[in-house]
Amino acid sequence: MNPELKARIIKTFEPIIEQAMWREDEVRNGMDSGSTGGYSHELTNAINLLEEIKRE
């Protein structure tokens, strides 16, 4: 992958993913019954893909 493109992808998507994680955590913490599950399937895929791009 082109290093400039890689840097742009990380710079663009890292804060979006972090914000989505924060929002899911806030919703989970606000539930009366609580939640034992992890992040949504889509967010988990995005987290994993970003980590894969960082490792390349």
N, C-alpha and C positions, 0 to 999 in steps of 0.2 A: 504494500500500500504506500502511496505517495506520503512522505512525512508531513507535508503541509496539510494534506487532506485529513490525515490521522489527527493532527493537532486541532484542526477545525471541528472535526466530529466530536472529539473529547470535550473541547471548550464549549460546544453548543449543547451537547446532550447531558453532560455530567450534572450541571445545575438543575436541569429539568427532572432528571431521575432522582436527585437528592430531594427536590421539593415534593415529588410524588411520594417518595418514601416517608417524608415528614408528615404529609397529609394523611396517608394511610395509618401511620402511627397515632396521630391525633384522633382520628375517627375511632380507632380501636380502643384507645385509652378513654374515650368519652362514652363508650358503651356500658350500660349498667351491668350487663351479663359478662362483659369482657370477651376476648377472643383469643383463642390459642393458635389460630392459623397464621401462616406467614403472609407475605405479600401476594397480591394477585398474580395469576399466571402471566399476564402480559408484562407487569412490572418486573417480575422475576426474570423473564426472558430478556428484557431491556438491560437489567443490571448485569446479567451474565454476558450479553453481547458486548457491552461497554468494557467489561473486564477483559474479555477476549481481545478486543481491539487494543487495549492498553498493553497487553502482553506481547503483541506482535512487534 
